[in-house]
Amino acid sequence: MAEENKTRQFKIPKDFIGNFFGALNDTDLAYELVEVNEDDELVVEVEYDSSERDDVMNLIELLDEYYEEVEDKE
C-alpha cells in the first residue's frame, strides 16, 4: 500500500517571509500559497511524505524561534 502524503499549513508573518522561503527553498518539499489572511500572514500549505518529515519539523522550529524572538522583544 502506498503511503499517503501529509500536508501542514504554516502562517508566515510578512516580516518572516524571506527567511521561511529561504529555508523552504533548501528542501524538495512541494508547497502552495493558500491565502493571505486578515493578519497579513501568508498561509502556505506544505505537502510531505515520511522521508521529508525532518524538513517539515525544521520549518516548524524555525517559525517557533521567530515567534519566541518576537515575544522577547515585546
VOLO-505483 format. One record per atom (N, C-alpha, C, CB): residue number from 1; residue in three letters; z, x, y. Coordinates in steps of 0.02 Angstrom, whole numbers, plus 50000, padded with zeros to 5 digits. Each point is the difference from the previous one (the first is absolute). Glycine has a CB too. Example, Ala and Ser with C-alpha at 12.3 -4.5 7.8 and 13.67 -1.06 7.14 Angstrom:
<pts>
   resi   resn      zz      xx      yy
      1    ALA   50390   50660   49716
      1    ALA   50000   49955   50059
      1    ALA   50000   50045   50060
      1    ALA   50062   49905   49941
      2    SER   49902   50077   50112
      2    SER   50003   50042   50059
      2    SER   50037   49961   50055
      2    SER   49892   50059   49968
</pts>
This chain:
<pts>
   resi   resn      zz      xx      yy
      1    MET   50000   50042   49940
      1    MET   50000   49958   50060
      1    MET   50000   50044   50063
      1    MET   50061   49908   49937
      2    ALA   49894   50078   50108
      2    ALA   49995   50040   50061
      2    ALA   50059   49984   50046
      2    ALA   49874   50001   49991
      3    GLU   50149   50051   50041
      3    GLU   50057   49992   50046
      3    GLU   49975   49970   50065
      3    GLU   50061   50097   49947
      4    GLU   49975   49855   50079
      4    GLU   49980   49967   50062
      4    GLU   50025   50040   50060
      4    GLU   50002   49888   49942
      5    ASN   49956   50118   50108
      5    ASN   50021   50034   50061
      5    ASN   50051   49958   50038
      5    ASN   49889   50056   50007
      6    LYS   50154   49978   50029
      6    LYS   50049   49966   50041
      6    LYS   49980   50009   50073
      6    LYS   50092   50019   49914
      7    THR   49937   49940   50129
      7    THR   49989   50008   50071
      7    THR   50067   50002   50036
      7    THR   49888   49940   49992
      8    ARG   50111   50093   50064
      8    ARG   50060   50006   50042
      8    ARG   49978   49993   50072
      8    ARG   50061   50075   49916
      9    GLN   49974   49883   50122
      9    GLN   49983   49993   50070
      9    GLN   50046   50043   50042
      9    GLN   49959   49883   49980
     10    PHE   50012   50149   50069
     10    PHE   50036   50040   50048
     10    PHE   49990   49972   50070
     10    PHE   49988   50103   49927
     11    LYS   50066   49893   50111
     11    LYS   49995   49981   50071
     11    LYS   50011   50064   50040
     11    LYS   50042   49880   49980
     12    ILE   49906   50141   50054
     12    ILE   50001   50065   50033
     12    ILE   50002   49991   50076
     12    ILE   49936   50051   49904
     13    PRO   50118   49972   50128
     13    PRO   50004   49996   50073
     13    PRO   49944   50040   50032
     13    PRO   50125   49985   49992
     14    LYS   49851   49991   50066
     14    LYS   49941   50032   50029
     14    LYS   50011   50073   50018
     14    LYS   49969   49890   50044
     15    ASP   50093   50131   49971
     15    ASP   50009   50071   50017
     15    ASP   50008   50044   49938
     15    ASP   50053   49963   50106
     16    PHE   49939   50007   49834
     16    PHE   50005   50038   49938
     16    PHE   49935   49997   49960
     16    PHE   50123   49977   49998
     17    ILE   49827   49990   50030
     17    ILE   49936   49990   49964
     17    ILE   49968   50066   49980
     17    ILE   49984   49893   50063
     18    GLY   50014   50155   49984
     18    GLY   49968   50065   49986
     18    GLY   50034   50036   49942
     18    GLY   49967   50008   50120
     19    ASN   50099   49994   49881
     19    ASN   50037   50033   49946
     19    ASN   49988   49966   49933
     19    ASN   50087   50036   50083
     20    PHE   49917   49898   49918
     20    PHE   49993   49962   49937
     20    PHE   49931   50010   49970
     20    PHE   50082   49915   50042
     21    PHE   49866   50077   50000
     21    PHE   49932   50007   49973
     21    PHE   49984   50073   49983
     21    PHE   49966   49900   50068
     22    GLY   50066   50147   49966
     22    GLY   49992   50070   49980
     22    GLY   50024   50011   49930
     22    GLY   50013   50035   50119
     23    ALA   50046   49937   49865
     23    ALA   50029   50006   49933
     23    ALA   49959   49960   49950
     23    ALA   50114   50017   50049
     24    LEU   49864   49924   49971
     24    LEU   49960   49958   49955
     24    LEU   49933   50033   49984
     24    LEU   50056   49897   50048
     25    ASN   49917   50137   50000
     25    ASN   49936   50035   49992
     25    ASN   50004   50056   49948
     25    ASN   49972   49971   50118
     26    ASP   50089   50058   49875
     26    ASP   50009   50054   49952
     26    ASP   50004   49975   49928
     26    ASP   50060   50063   50088
     27    THR   49938   49871   49902
     27    THR   50002   49971   49933
     27    THR   49932   49970   49983
     27    THR   50124   49976   50012
     28    ASP   49870   50001   49927
     28    ASP   49939   49964   49979
     28    ASP   50012   49925   49997
     28    ASP   49964   50101   49935
     29    LEU   50089   49877   50099
     29    LEU   50018   49929   49997
     29    LEU   49949   49956   50036
     29    LEU   50120   50033   49994
     30    ALA   49867   49909   49977
     30    ALA   49956   49951   50032
     30    ALA   50044   49958   50046
     30    ALA   49918   49997   49901
     31    TYR   50058   49988   50158
     31    TYR   50040   49960   50046
     31    TYR   49956   49954   50042
     31    TYR   50087   50090   50004
     32    GLU   49944   49860   50024
     32    GLU   49964   49952   50040
     32    GLU   50044   49979   50059
     32    GLU   49935   49959   49899
     33    LEU   50036   50038   50160
     33    LEU   50036   49975   50059
     33    LEU   50001   49924   49994
     33    LEU   49965   50100   50072
     34    VAL   50096   49873   49926
     34    VAL   50007   49928   49991
     34    VAL   50002   49964   50067
     34    VAL   50062   50020   49893
     35    GLU   49979   50006   50153
     35    GLU   50005   49967   50065
     35    GLU   50038   50045   50049
     35    GLU   49997   49887   49945
     36    VAL   50001   50094   50117
     36    VAL   50046   50027   50050
     36    VAL   50047   49943   50015
     36    VAL   49914   50085   50050
     37    ASN   50150   49924   49937
     37    ASN   50047   49944   50008
     37    ASN   50024   49993   50071
     37    ASN   50035   50017   49882
     38    GLU   50009   49934   50129
     38    GLU   50023   49985   50069
     38    GLU   50041   50056   50031
     38    GLU   50001   49881   49968
     39    ASP   50025   50165   49990
     39    ASP   50037   50058   50026
     39    ASP   49955   50060   50012
     39    ASP   50100   49959   49939
     40    ASP   49834   50031   50061
     40    ASP   49951   50053   50008
     40    ASP   50005   50053   49945
     40    ASP   50003   49981   50122
     41    GLU   50019   49997   49819
     41    GLU   50001   50046   49942
     41    GLU   49937   49987   49960
     41    GLU   50127   50002   49996
     42    LEU   49845   50052   49976
     42    LEU   49945   49992   49953
     42    LEU   50029   49981   49932
     42    LEU   49927   50084   50063
     43    VAL   50045   49866   49907
     43    VAL   50020   49982   49932
     43    VAL   49945   50026   49954
     43    VAL   50067   49896   50037
     44    VAL   49952   50151   49920
     44    VAL   49952   50032   49956
     44    VAL   50021   49988   49928
     44    VAL   49974   50088   50086
     45    GLU   49978   49891   49873
     45    GLU   50014   49989   49929
     45    GLU   49971   50059   49961
     45    GLU   49999   49873   50014
     46    VAL   50044   50159   49946
     46    VAL   49979   50058   49961
     46    VAL   49999   49979   49926
     46    VAL   50050   50082   50085
     47    GLU   49896   49935   49882
     47    GLU   49994   49984   49929
     47    GLU   50009   50064   49960
     47    GLU   49921   49903   50023
     48    TYR   50117   50092   49923
     48    TYR   50014   50060   49960
     48    TYR   50013   49983   49928
     48    TYR   50047   50055   50101
     49    ASP   49946   49996   49856
     49    ASP   50019   49992   49930
     49    ASP   50059   50047   49986
     49    ASP   49880   49968   49966
     50    SER   50143   50032   49972
     50    SER   50061   50037   49985
     50    SER   49993   50075   50013
     50    SER   50026   49915   49914
     51    SER   49914   50113   50080
     51    SER   49991   50071   50013
     51    SER   50004   50017   50074
     51    SER   49928   50006   49898
     52    GLU   50065   49943   50145
     52    GLU   50002   50011   50072
     52    GLU   50067   49978   50031
     52    GLU   49875   49985   50003
     53    ARG   50172   49997   49955
     53    ARG   50064   49974   50024
     53    ARG   50036   50050   50046
     53    ARG   50009   49932   49894
     54    ASP   49989   50132   50089
     54    ASP   50033   50050   50041
     54    ASP   49971   50002   50071
     54    ASP   50022   50068   49897
     55    ASP   49912   49924   50109
     55    ASP   49969   49999   50066
     55    ASP   50027   49942   50042
     55    ASP   49895   50052   49951
     56    VAL   50112   49890   50017
     56    VAL   50027   49941   50035
     56    VAL   50073   50012   50020
     56    VAL   49920   49925   49937
     57    MET   50119   50104   50018
     57    MET   50070   50014   50015
     57    MET   50006   50049   50060
     57    MET   50030   49981   49878
     58    ASN   49924   50067   50125
     58    ASN   50000   50047   50057
     58    ASN   49986   49964   50066
     58    ASN   49961   50091   49922
     59    LEU   49994   49860   50076
     59    LEU   49986   49961   50061
     59    LEU   50060   49959   50021
     59    LEU   49879   49995   49967
     60    ILE   50155   49976   49983
     60    ILE   50061   49960   50014
     60    ILE   50053   50045   50032
     60    ILE   49974   49923   49902
     61    GLU   50036   50136   50070
     61    GLU   50049   50047   50027
     61    GLU   49982   50021   50071
     61    GLU   50025   50040   49884
     62    LEU   49911   49973   50128
     62    LEU   49976   50020   50066
     62    LEU   50017   49947   50052
     62    LEU   49907   50067   49946
     63    LEU   50080   49870   50036
     63    LEU   50013   49945   50046
     63    LEU   50076   49991   50009
     63    LEU   49893   49944   49964
     64    ASP   50145   50063   49983
     64    ASP   50074   49996   50005
     64    ASP   50027   50053   50047
     64    ASP   50005   49954   49883
     65    GLU   49968   50107   50111
     65    GLU   50023   50054   50045
     65    GLU   49983   49985   50072
     65    GLU   49984   50082   49907
     66    TYR   49957   49889   50104
     66    TYR   49981   49981   50068
     66    TYR   50051   49950   50029
     66    TYR   49878   50018   49971
     67    TYR   50139   49930   49990
     67    TYR   50047   49949   50025
     67    TYR   50070   50030   50011
     67    TYR   49935   49912   49938
     68    GLU   50085   50135   50020
     68    GLU   50065   50034   50010
     68    GLU   50001   50039   50066
     68    GLU   50015   50008   49874
     69    GLU   49930   50026   50140
     69    GLU   49996   50038   50063
     69    GLU   50002   49954   50060
     69    GLU   49933   50088   49941
     70    VAL   50034   49855   50054
     70    VAL   49999   49952   50055
     70    VAL   50071   49974   50011
     70    VAL   49879   49968   49974
     71    GLU   50156   50015   49972
     71    GLU   50069   49976   50006
     71    GLU   50045   50052   50031
     71    GLU   49981   49928   49900
     72    ASP   50010   50135   50081
     72    ASP   50041   50054   50026
     72    ASP   49992   50008   50076
     72    ASP   49992   50058   49889
     73    LYS   49947   49928   50136
     73    LYS   49986   50009   50071
     73    LYS   50029   49943   50042
     73    LYS   49895   50060   49969
     74    GLU   50117   49883   49998
     74    GLU   50025   49941   50038
     74    GLU   50074   50005   50014
     74    GLU   49913   49932   49947
</pts>
